[in-house]
Amino acid sequence: MDSCTAVAKIPPSPVSQSVCAVIVTYHPDPDFGNRLQRVTKQVSQIVIIDNGSTGSCIEQIRNLAGRRTIHLILNSSNEGLASALNTGIRWAASRGYRWALTLDQDTIVALDMIRSLADVFQWYAFPDRLAVIGSNYRHKLNGRVGWDKGIGSNGAPGREMKSVLTSGSLVLVDAFQAIGGFRDEFFIDCLDHEYCLRARANGFRVAMTSKPVMEQRIGRLTEHRLLWKIVCTSNHSPMRHYFMTRNTVILAQEYIGKEPGWILGYLWSWLKSILLVCLFEEERLTKIKRIIRGCVDGLLKRTGLNNQFSVQL
């Protein structure tokens, strides 16, 4: 049984008392309460920032907040993932928490997630320079480990990384305040990469757990056969492709001189994903148009939001 489905009771980590979980919601599904319970057992406090949910969804969130040690912040509209995370982490900082655990609403955390993250902190040679400790993960669709090349090959609980996913990240509040929060104008995509690269540029470091300690959904993942290989596509909406493209182009311009190897590798992966969009996804023409527009806006560093866009988290 893997760590994300284990039911055995895990002793609380001493680190948990200094952690506030920050969860951003946007029309969560009915099973959100069960996922939330797995987090509640591991941290001292939870703050939920809802980005404009309505109807039964907001009623569900209010009921959950009323039964647990949860602080609820309700935004009247979708202000984006970056802005919501910044609001939650600043709230945690105002209450004296040292760490903020950032989570998506659909992430399923392992019952030993915090203990595993704490192990990485204690293992790292310069723990006070760790701005972010990320969580390795399994894909919900196929159970594949997100990062398995060179991870934990020496028996270490973690390894240093250039960037990690936003969800499942233990963010050092002092570093957050020192370098500034997530970039609001990025809205939803690439904000994790930009934050990690900016932290590294400011002398901080980023690490990740060796073992997967959460299950994560990356878009609406589907598998396809391409020649002799099985490839995956995320099936993001056209507007998600716009944000991914625009922010990727901005990121590349700003960090190609500081992190050339990572940027070139990321651009290569992004170009391959566009090819897969053209081969396998629906709404191909609309998505390509949004990708082209994202390239233009990214090159010109135009980051304003158009109100006609409807972006789902």
N, C-alpha and C positions, 0 to 999 in steps of 0.2 A: 504494500500500500504506500503510495507516494505521500510526500509531506503536505500536499494541498488537500488530500482527502482523509487524512488521519483523524481519528476521533478521540484518541487518548488524550488525557488531560496533561498539558504542558505546564510545568512550574513557571510562574511569572519571572521575567528577567528584572533585575534591579534597574536597568535602563528604562523600563516601561514607565516608571514614575516621572520621568523627565520628558516623556513623549506625548505630544498632542496630535492626534490624527486629523487631517484636513481632507474632507471628502467633498467633491463637487458633484452635484446632481443636476439632471435635466431630464424630466419625465422618466424617472426610474421605473423598472418593471416590478411586478408584485413580489419577486423573490429578493428584493433589495434588503429587506429586514433580516433575512437569514445570513446574507453576506456581512451585514453590519455587525451582527452578533459575534462573528469570528474576530472582528477588530476590537470590539468592546472589551473582550477578555484580556487583551494584551497591552492596552494603553491606559493612561490616567484620565484622559479627556478626549472628547471628539467634538469637532466643530464641522457642521454641514453648511455649505454655501450652495443654495439652490439658485440656478440661473433661469428663473422665470417659468417653472413648472406650473401647471394649472389643474383644476378639477380634482379628481381622485388621487392624482399623484401627490399634490401638495398636502392633501389630507393624510395620506399615508406617511409622509415625512413628518408632519406635525405629531402624529400619534407615536411614531418611533422616538422622536425627540422627547416627548413627554414621559416616556417610560425608562429612559436611560440618562446617564450623565453626558448629555449632548447639548451643545449650544447651537442654535439654529439661526442662520442669517439668510434672509429671503431677498433676493434681487427681483425687481419688478420685470426685468427683461434679461435676455441672454447677453451677458457682458463678456463672455469668452472665458475659456479655461484659465488663461494667464491671470486675468484680473481677479477671478474668483479665488485662485490659489493665493495670490498676494494678500487678499482680504483675510483669508483664513490664517495664513502664517503670521501676519501682523497681529491678529487677535491672539494667537498663541504666544507671541513674543510679549504682548502686553500683560499676560498672565504669568510670565516668568519661565515658560517652558524652554528647554535647551534645544529640543529637536521637534521637528514637524514631520509626520509621516503623511506624504501626499498620496491620495488614492483616487482612482476612477470609481464610478458607481458600480461598474460591472466586474471589478477585480475580485477574485476569490483568493483570500490570503490563507497561507498555511498557519496552523495553530502555533508554530514555533517561529514565525516570521521575525518578530522583534528580537528574540534570542539569537537568531542567526545573524541579524544585522549587527547586534551588539558584539557577536564573536568577531566580525570583520573589524569593528572599531578597536577591539582589544588586541587583535592580531597586527594591525597596521603599525609600521614603525614610527610614524608621526601622526597619531590620531587627531590631534588638535588642528591639523591642516586638512582634514577630510570635510569638505563642504557638502558632499552628497555621498551616501552609501545606497546604491541601488539594489534592486531585487532581481535575480535571475528568475526566469518564468517558463511555464509550459504553455503552448498554444492550446486554446480550448478545443479547436477543431481536431487536431491530429496528435496532441500530446507531445509534440516535439519540443525539445528544450530550446529556448531562444538563443542562448549563447553556450556553446559546448566546446568550441575550439580553444584548447589551452586553459580551460577553466578548471581549477582544482586539480590539475594534473600532478601537483607536488603535495597534495593533501592539505593545502591551505584553505581556510574557510572563505577566502575571497581573493580578488585580484584587482589591481589598479586598472581603470578604464579611462577612455577619453570622454565617454558620454554614457548615460543610462536613461532608461525610460522614466517619465514623470511618475507614473503610477508605481507605488511600492518603493519610492525613494524616501530615505531618511535625510531630511535637509537640516543642516546645522544652522540654527537661528542667527548666531553671531556672524556667520559668513553671509547669510541672506541680507542682513542689515549692512554689512560692509560693502558688498558689491552691488546692492540693489536687487529688487525682486525679478520675477519673470517679466519678459517684455510684453506689456499689455497689447501692443499693436500686432504682435504675432498671433493673438487671438486663441489659436488652438494647436497649430502644427509647428514643429521644430523648436518650440519654446524650451523643451528639455535639453536639446543639443546646445542651443545658444547659451542657456544658463550654465551648463557644465563647462563649455569652452571658455566662457567669460570667467568662471571661477578659476580655471586653470591659468588663464592669462593674468589673474591677480594673485597667483602664488598658492592657491588652494589645490586640492587633489580630489579625485573622484574614484570610488571603488565599487565593487559589486560582489554579492554573495556567489560562492561557487555553485551551490545547489539551488535548484528552482524552489522558491518559497511563495509562489503565487501562480494562479492560472489567469491568463490574460487573453482578451479577444482583440485582435488587430483588424479593425474594420469588420467586414462580413466575409471572412476568409473562405475561398473556394480553391479546390485543387484541380489541375488540368494536366494533361499529358502533352509535352512538347518534345517531339522526337523520342529520345530514350529516357527523358527525365520527367519527373513529376514537379510541376511548378505551382506556386500559389499566387493568387491575386486577392487584393484587399477589398475590391468593389466599393470603394469610397464614392461619395456623391461628387458630382461635378465641382461643387463649390469647395469641397475638401481638397480636391486636386488643385484648385486655384491657390488655396492657402499653402498647401505643401510646396507647390512650385515657387510661388512668390517668396516665401520665407527661406526656401533652400537657396535660391539665387542670392538673396541678401546675405545669408549665412556664409555662402562661398566667397562673396566679395570681401567680407569683413575678416574672415579667418584663414584664407588661403595662405597668407604669409606666416601665420602663427602655428597653424596645425595642417600643413600641406598634405601629409599622408592621409590623415583622417578625412579631410575635405574631398580629396580625389576619390577615395574609396566610397564615400557617401554619394558623390555625384554619379559614380559608376552604377551603384545600386539603384539610384533614382532613375537613371536612364533605362536600365533594364526593366524597372517597374512600368515605365511608360510604354515600352514595347509590349509588355504583357497586357496592358490596358487595351492597346490596339488589336491584339490578337483574340482576347477572350471576354472582355467585359461588355456590358450593355451600355447604351448611351455614349458610344465611342466618340462620335463627332462632337457632341456637346462637351465631353470631357477634354478633348484635344483643344477645343476653342478656349476653355478655361485655363488649360495648361499654357497656351500661347499668351493669353492675357496675363497670367501669373508671371511668365518670363519677362514681359515688357514692364509690368509694375515693379518687379523685383530689381531689374536693371536700373530703373529710375528711382528705386526706393520709395515708391508710393505705397503707403500702408494704411490709408484711410479706408474705413468700412462703408460699403454701400448698403443702405437700409433694405434694398430689395433682396439681399442675400439671406437665405435661411440656412443656418449652419447647425447641425445636430452634433452634440458631443458623443 
